[in-house]
Structure formats: structure tokens, C-alpha cells
Amino acid sequence: MCGIVGSWDAGARGQALREVRRRMVHLRHRGPDGEGVRAGQRGVLGHTRLAIMDPAHGAQPHVAEGGDCALVANGEVYNHHALRASLQGHRFESHSDTEVALHLLEDEAVEGVPRLDGMFALALDRGDELLLARDPLGIKPLYLAESGRGVRFASEMKALQDVGATVRELPPGSIWSSRDGLRRFYRVPRARSELTDPESAARAVRATLERAVEKRLMSDVPLGAFLSGGLDSSAIAALAVRATGELHTFSVGVEGSDDLEAARAVARHLGTRHHEWVFREADVEADLERLVYALESFDRDLIRSAMPTHFTARLAAEHVKVVLTGEGADELFGGYRYVRSMAGEKLANELRRSLEGMHNLNLQRVDRLTMAHGLEARVPFLDREMIALAQRVAPDLKVARRGSRRIEKWVLRKAVEDLLPADIVWRDKAQFDEGSGAADLLAGRAGQGGPLPPRLGVQPRSPEEARYLDVFASVFEAPEAMIPNVGRWLPPEGRSAATWG
């Protein structure tokens, strides 16, 4: 896991090199283990490294044997062993997964990107062309700015806020070429109610999730899991323990919070090496500016859930460099309260919409707050095979009516009910900010109503969000350049993210 930054046709070589080095400073938190820069004829690639795979030899940028092709990447390629075996005629300098991506794209260019199974944002300098690509769901971020003075790109907006040009988010599942522009290589498949038998669907979900977790245990450094005590994180932890025999787990909350109590119960049941931290109002207040700067957002709901993520990531970084998280289960299987009243096509469409909007909402939260602490987060539920399967499961197995109740994520609960205590499997959904107690602390600091004037061209939706917007404006040099890419959660009739163009 790393930070990438670079430019293309951005002036004299020395000037472009100095500019990239200056922008790399803003991404050092993403890669505290090392830095590398490579200047080609038209492009400069910069990289800040968090050493996960082959820590001793996997430094970037990777440069091909002939010297005319170079790559920087942020993320993990889980099928790198199989890809390496299929690549002929290359000399590998490391066991790094991202060096495999270099040689694959050297051979196949844009056609090779869909073969990468993982989470990634990458930049490839092919000598006469720059390629940028982002994984199917946008787990890893990438932004670019085009102007008459060339192209700049970076993992986070803060590294581009002074470019003097429009900053845009590269859409998930997309490739951008300096020669051919933007193309999509992946879209979330539409729902098809093919799996209607409850037992068959549950078995398929379980088997697919097991493979997704096992794939993400790939690491040359210590690995753990976030554990809120809810269904999603508990299921991931349970499968990871089965595969590894030992696991560090991490939980935070206010004193006496539901999440802390539930996480302790799950940790005891699984026998994990459990770590927890109790936060207070003073901790929330002290870290708010730091949180907004790391998150690059002012959305109220995102800030509320980001605060416990921030504390959990800080705790985990004291013990491990990689964590598994449960993000994506709610979007795949109908875990949010507001979808309980939905059924059939309406439910399927809403879940697909929420999946497509994750990249600058919940996935942004997980990426920014883990990377702020030099920690890599992996999300098994968002494996491509898992997404494809979930889109084949009938909606009435996701939000299922059992007697007078409508139970969210029913098929997922059935799939993992043998792994966990019954009161965890059938525990009602509690959002991270609510279960941890962060929402109450943040809401209590927001002040009361009254007219809410626009700020930076944005209409705050509550006094609490107005406060976060003020903080956002104060921690960035050019907040106006970042505003268009800030995701805001919207109801089903709206859109949840900024769009390209």
C-alpha cells in the first residue's frame, strides 16, 4: 500500500521532477517506509512506499528491462502468482505483486488491466503514452488534473489542490490514456434473481467469502482485523482465524458502548489477540481537524463513521501493517435500515446504486483513515467474484420476511451462522458511529439550528455539517479545488458521488 503521484508533459524535466517531489510530501503518510522517483522523457513518476510484499526488494517505481516502461502502483494484486507464471521473457527483480503488473501492462497495455484481480490505482509510463487505471470498485483512490501545462495525478486531492486546474476523480473500473482518453473496463453487474433457494444461496455465499478472505491473507508483514462486534467484521475475523490459526483484532468505543461489548464477546469466542481503546469527548474534539484533513470530506455521515475508524486504525497500526475490514456487506446484501421496506427490483437497484457510490463515501473513509496511520486495509466482501455472486442472489433472500420481521442480510447471516454466537449473527444492524458512541459525541458538539448560509458554494444540510465544512475550509490551502469531488450521501432518488465530466 502506497501513495503515487506524477506528471506528464508538465514542463522541463528538472522542473517537473522538483514539482513531483514537492507533491510527494503530502503523501508520506501513505508510504512511510521509503520513496522513489523516476523521470522519463515526458513523464515523472513518484512513489511513497508502505512495504507489504517483499519489503526488502519491492521498491518502486518499477522499471522494465529495456528502461522504456515504468510503473508506480498503490494496492495489492492478489492473483500475481498466476500472472507471473503466464508472463514469458521478463526478468523479475523482486517478488512484488506490483512488478507483475508492470510486465503484464508492458506486454498488453490497457487490455491487461482487467486481468488484475485486486485493489489498485496505478500509473504506467510507456514512453510515448501515460496510462492511469483504478480497480473495479474504486477501493484505491486516484485523481488527475489536465490543463495546457500538462497532466498531474495523485492518490489524494491534497497533493493536487494547488495545480490551478480542475481536479477530477478517475472513476472506478476505468483506464485513462494520454492518447485515447477515458474508457471503462468494469461496471457493477445488474441484479439477476438466479439464486432463489435459501440453502443453495447461503452455501454459495459462504464458499465465495471463504475464498475472498483467504486471498487477502497474502502478506509478508503482520496482519489483523477490525472488529466492531457486528455481523460483517465478525464473519471476516472468524474466517481469517480459521485460515491462519491466530489473529489480532481491534475495537474502539466509548465506555460501555455496544460495539466494545460485542467485540469482546466475539474475540473470546474466536480466541483472537484482542486490543481495544476507549475514547472520550476530548479525544473526538482534539482529532477533528486531523480527521477532516485525512478524510478530505465534510459529509456529516462520513465524518461520524470516520472518527471510530481513525481511532481503530491508530490502535491497529501499533501492532500490524495490514487489516481486514467488513465494508461492502451492507451494499451487497441489504444491511442498511432504510432498505428494510424495499423489495424486488427496487431493492436490487438501490443496492447497485450504493455499491457504485462507495468509492468516495465508505471506501474513501477506510482508505484515508487507515493510510493516515500507515496501515493497509483489505475488503473481502468487495472481491469481484463476491460481487458477481451477490448480484445473482434473489432480493428476498437479502432482506427477508420472517414472520412479522424483515431481516436485513438474511442470506449472509445464514451463511456464517455456524461461525459465531447466535446473538452476534442475529444482532440488529448498528452503524459504526452509533455502536461505538461516536455519533452522540459529535452531534453534541454541533450547536443548534438556525439559518445555514452556503459556504464555498455548498449548502450544509445541518449545523453539524456546517461545522465540518468550516473545518474543511480551514485545513486546506485551496478547498474550492477539492469541493467537486467530495462525495455526499443522498437518498435513493439522488446520486451519491461526483461524476466524470
N, C-alpha and C positions, 0 to 999 in steps of 0.2 A: 504494500500500500504506500502511496507516494503522492507527491504533488508534481504536476507538469505545467510548463509554461514555455512559450516560444513565440517566434515571429516569422514572417515570410515576406520577402520584398519590402523590408522595412528600413531601407536606407543603407548607408555604407556598412560594411561588415563589422568594423570595430564599434561603430555607434550602436548597431543592433545587438551586438554581444553585451555591451555595457547595459543597455536597456533591459535585456533579459535577466542579467544578474541582479539588477535592481528590483525587478518584479519577483524574483525568487525569494527575496527576503520575506515577502508576505505569505509564503507557503512553507516556511521552515517547520512549522508545527506539524505539517502533514508528513514530513520526512526528516526527523531529527538525527538520522544515522549517517547521513552523507549527502553530498551534492555533486552534480556533474553537468557540464555544458559542452555542446558541440556546435561549431559554426560551419555550415556548408556554404555553397556558392550563393544560394538565395535564402536559406533558412537557418535559424538558430533554435536549437532545442535545449531546454533546461529541465533539470530533474532534481527534486529533493526526495531522499530515499528513507522509507521505513523498511528495514531489512527483514523480510519474512521467509522467502525462499532463497536458498543458497546465500546466506548472509555474507560469506567470505568472498564470493566471486560474482554476484549478480548486479554489480553497479551499472547504472545507466548514465547516459544514453548507450544503447546497444548499436554497434556499427557493423554492417555486413563485411564479408571478407574483402570485397573489392573497394570498399570505402565510399561507394556512391549512394548508399542507402542506410538510414539511421532511424532509430525509433526510441521514443520515450512513452511509458505507459504507467497508468495508475490502476491497480486492481489485481485480480487473480484469474488465470486461465486454468480451469480445473481439468480440462482434457489435454494438458500439454504433453503428457507421456505418449498418448496415442498419436498426437500430431507430430511429435518429434520422430517417432518411428516411421512416419509416412514421408518425411522430408529427406530427399536424397541430395548428395553433392554439396552439403554445407558443413562447415567446421564450427562446432559449438564451443564457446569459451566458458560456459557455465552450465549449471543445472537449473537455471532460472526459467520459470514459465514464460516470462515476457520475451526472452531471447527467442523462444519458439515462435512467438507472434511476429517477431522481426522477419525471420526467414520464411514463414508462411506468406506474409504480405509482400515480401520481396519477390516471391515467385508468382503470387496470384493477385496482388493488388486488392482492389475493392471486393473481388469475388471471394477472397479468403476470409473476410471479416465474419460472415455468418457461420463459419466453421469454428469460431472461437466460443467455447462454452464457458461462460464465467461472467464476472462483473469487471468492466473495464472502461477507461477512457484513454485513448492513445493518439499519438501524432507520429506520422511516418514521413520523413523527408526522402523522396525518391530521386532527388537531384533536380528534376525538372517539374516536379509536382509535389504539393503538400497534401497529405490525406489526414483527416481527423475522423475518429469514429467513437461511438458510445454504445454501451451494452443495451440489450433489448428493453429493459425497464428503466434505464437511467439510474441504476444504483450508484454509479460513479459519475461525478459531475464534469462538465466541460463547457466553457464559454468562449466566444470569439467576438472580435470586433474588426470590421472591414472598413477601410477608408482609402482615399487616394494615396495614403502613406503606407500602404501595405496591410497585412493581417496580423493581429495578435491573438493569442489564445492562452487560457489558463484554467486550472482546476477550480478556482474560486473567483468570484466577481471582484473581491477586494484588490486583487492583483492587476485589474484592468480598469479601475474606476477613473484613472486619470488619462485615458487614451484619447479623449476628445472625439470619440466616435460612438455610435450606438453599440452597446454590448448586448449580445443575444446568446441565449442558451441553445447549444446544439441539442435537438430533440432526441429522446431515447430511440434506440434502434436505428440510428442514422449514420450516414457517412457523408462527409463534406470534402470536396476536392477543389483545389485552387484552379483546376482546369475546367471541371464539369459542374461544380456547384453541389447542391444537396440532393441526396436520394435516401429513401427509407429501405432498410433490409428486414425490418420486423415490425409487426403490429400485433397487439393482443388479439388472439383469435376470438371470433364471435362464439357465443354460447350455443351448444347443440345438446339437447337433452337425450344423450345416448345411454348414460348410465342411470338407470331408474330403479334397479334392485338395490335395496339398502345394504345387504351384506356384501354383495359384489363391489359396490362403490366404496364401502369402508375398507375392504381388503386392498383395493387398488390405491386408495389414498395412503394407507399405511405403507405399502411396499414402495411407493414413489417417494414418500417423505423419508423413509429409511435411506434410500439411495442418495437423496439430496443432502442429507446430513453427513453421510459417510464421505461424500465427495468434498465437503467443506472442512473436513478434519485435516486436510493436507496442510502441513506446516512444519517448518524447521525450528520453530520457536514455541514457547508455552502458549496454550490455548485454554479459553474458558467460555462461560456463557452468562449473559444477563438472565436474571431470574426474578420476575415480578410476583410469581405465585399464581399467575393466570394460566389459562389453558395453553396458549401458544408457546410461551417461553418454557413452560414446564415440559411440554411434549418434546421440544428440541433438546432440552437438557437430558431428559430421560433416554432418548435415542443416542445422544452423544456418550453418555455414561456406559450404555450397553456396548458401544463400539470401542471405547477407549479403556474402560475399567476405572478411570479416575478423571475428575473434572473439577475445576474451580468454578464456583457460581457467585454472583454478585447481586446485591439488592440494596435499595435505599428507600427511605420514607421518613415521615415524621414519627415521633414516638407513639407507639400503639396503632400505627396505620395498618389497614387491611393487608396491603402488599407485603409488609415485613412479616406479619404473622403467617400468611400463606406461604411465602418463600421459605421460611424456616421449616414449615411442615414438609414441603416438597424436598428440600435439601436433606432432611432427616430420612425421608423415605428412600431417596436415591443414594444416600451416602456420599454426597459431594463435599468438597472442601469449601465451605460456605463463608462468605465475607459480607458484612453489611455495614451501613453507615447511616446514622440518624441525623437528619438535617433540621435546622430551625429557621425561623423567620429571618434572623440576622444573616444566615448563610445565603438565603434567597436574595435578599437585598444587596449584599456585598458582591454577588456574582452576576447581577443582572446586565450590566454594561458588557462584561466579558462574554456573557452568553449571547447577547444580540450581535456583537461583533463576530463571534464564531459562526453563528447560525445564518447570518445575512438575511434576516427576515424580521418583520414586526407583526406578523399574523398572530392574533391572540391565542388561538387554539394551539398553534405550533409552539409558541413561547411556553405555554403551560406544560406541554408534554416534553419540551426540550430541557426544562430545568432538571427533572429527575434523571433524564438521560445524561446530562452533563455531570451530575454527581456520581452516577453509576460508572460512567466512563473513567472519571478521575480515580475512583476506587479500583477499578479493574486494571488500570494502567500500572498500578503499583505491583501487580503480580503476574500479568500476562501481556502479550502483544497482539493477540487475536481473540475475538469473542464471537459467539453465535448469538443471533437475536431472532425474535419471533415475528418481525414485521412481515406483512403480506397475508397472514392468515385471515384477517378480518375482511380484506378486499376480495380474497378468493372464495371464502365460504360464508360471507354474510354475518360478520361479527358485530357490526355497529347497531346501536339501539334503533336508530331511525329507519333501518331497513326491515325491522320486525313486522311491519304492517304491509310489506311488499311481497309479491309472489309472482311466479311465472316470468314472462318476458320483461316485465317492469323491473323485477329484482335482478334478472340477468343483465339487463342494460345498465342498471345503476352500478353493479359490481364491476363491470367492464370499465365504466367511466372512472370509477375510483381507482382502479388499477392503473389506468392511463395517466392519472393525475398524481401518482405517488412521487414522481421524480423530484418535484420541487415542493413537496409537503413532507410526509413522513420519512421518505428516503433521504431527503435533504437533512432533516433533523438527525437521523442516525449517522450519515456521513460526516457532517460538520462537527457534531459534538464528540464523536469518537476520534476523528482526526485531530481535533483541537488538543487531544491528550496523547497523540502519537499511538493510537490504537486502531487496529483494523477490525471492522465489523462485517460479518457474513450473514446472509439472509436465506436460509434453506428453502423457505416457502416460495421464494421467487425464482426458483430453478425453472428453466424453460419447460422441462418435462412436467413439473408440478402444475404450472400454469395451464399447459395443454390439457392435462387430465381434469383439472378443476372446471375448465370450460366445457367439459363433456358431462359433468355431474348435473343431474336434474335440479333445478332451483328448489323444489320442495324437499330435497334431502339436505339442503343447506340451511334454510330457515324452515324448520319442520313443525307442523302442528301435532302436539301430543296431548290429548285431552283438551283442556282449556288454555294450555300454554302454547306459545310459539317460541321454539328454542333455536337460537342462532348457532351456527356452526355445528349443527347436529351430526352430520356425517363425519366431521373431524373428531368430535368427541367420541363417537363410536369406534373410530379407527385407532384411538390411543387409550381407550378406557382400561385396558389391562396393564398399562404402564404406571398409572398414577392413582392416588386415593380418590374415591368416588366424589368426595366433597370438592376436590380440585377440578376433576373432569366436568362436573355439572355445576360449578360455581358460575354465578351470573357475571356477565361481562362488566368489567370496570376499567375505564380508560386509565392509562398510566398516570396521568396528572391527578386523577381522582383517587385511585387506590393508594398512591404514595402520599397524598395530602398536599402536593404542590399547588393544585388549583386553588384551594382555600387560602393558602398563604399569599399567592399572587393577587387574587381577587381582593383580598383585604387591604392591599396597598394601592388600589387603583383610584380611589376617590369616588365621588358621586357624579350624578348625571349633569344635565345642562347642555346647552348647545355645543356641538362639536365642530368647530371650523375645520375646513380642509387644511392639510399640511402636505407640502411637496406635491400638490395635485392629487392627494389621496384623501378620501373621506373615511375617517376612522369609524368603526362600527360600534364602539363602546368607549367609555372613559379609559378602560384598561388598555385597549388597543391604541388609543391616543397617546398614552404614556409610552408605550413601546415604540411608537413611531417617532416620538421626540428623542428617545434614546438612539434609535437608528440614525436619525439626522445628525446626532452629536458625535457618533463614533466613527463615521466615515467622512473622508475628505470630499467626495462627490456623490452623495446619496442619490441625487437625481438620476445619475447614470445607471444605478442599480435597481431603482423602483420598478421598471417594466418587467423585470424577471422575477419579482417576488411573488411566490405562489400564495394564494389566499383560498381557504376552504369556502366553497359555495354550495348551496343546496342542490338537489338533483337537477333542477331546471337550469342551473348556471354552469359555468366552466370553472375548473379548479386550478388552472395553470395558464401562464403566459404561453402564447403560441408563436411559431416561427413566422416572420414576415410581417 
